[in-house]
Amino acid sequence: MKDEPRSHPFRNSTQDVATADLIPDTPQTRAPAYRLAFADAEFMTRSDLRPVRLQLELLKPQLVLDERGINSTIVMFGSARIPDPDQPQTAKVPQLAELCRYYNEARRFAAMMTERSMAEYGRENVVMTGGGPGIMAAGNRGAADAGGQSIGLNIVLPHEQAPNPYVTPDLCFNFHYFAIRKMHFLMRARAICIFPGGFGTLDEMFESLTLIQSGRMKRIPILLFGRTFWDRIINWQALAESGTISEKDLDLFRYVETAEEAMAEIDGWPAQA
């Protein structure tokens, strides 16, 4: 990120943090109260500072993406557990092996979309994933295959977790708050592609559908890869028949099977909206 502008005559915060290492070592300077507030990790992680941390977590990716000139994204959700079919299979659940084809479709789709993005100087239709393994890695990998950039929005989890190696390093973010991460998924989204997944994928899908259904977000393409999977997991028609959603709500998403079908749905969206 860029440092503070130097158009004013005052010292900036970076200089003052560096100067703190040069001060005399005394009981007063060692006391926690003496630390600069914004450079004091113990202070910044207090529960009282949660509103400030929420604001910072919203602001940091926003500033970086603005500085990179990224105007719109293509968001890809999907399971972290679907493996690369070209790697030795260690999955204990046979059905996961059957879903491997969606790894390849995610990779192909991301490459196709990234080629389009690069024609627009990498400012539009930039692939964005959750930054982890599985389908997320396939999305970032496809963008790398095409020689373009992609975004990863990682989240701190109790177990060991790291970004997949295909995310563009300067666009690899880390979050503490799921809510702020979700906001960044949708703030620039021009389309949302949802591959087979578990709780996290379902959570992100229903969040997106709810925002659009309730009029809190404009309609954009929501594409579900793998009709067989989704119809087995969710009985959409039963929801409509029970009256808990409207029949017209079933038009909020489309089924696709291939990268080409997804591209066609996105390209045809203005005529449908």
ABEGO torsion letter per residue (X at the ends): XBBBBAABABBBAAAAAAAAAABBBBAAAABAAABBAAABAAAAABAAAAAAAAAAAAAAAAAAAAAAGBABBBBBBEBAABBBAABBBABABAAAAAAAAAAAAAAAAAAAAAAAAAAAGGABGBBBBAGBBEAAAAAAAAAAAAGBBBBBBBBBBABBBBBBAABBAAABBBBABAAAAAAAAAAABABBBBBBBBAAAAAAAAAAAAAAAAGABBBBBBBBBGAAAAAAABBAAAAAAAGABBAAAAAABBBBABAAAAAAAAAAAAAAX
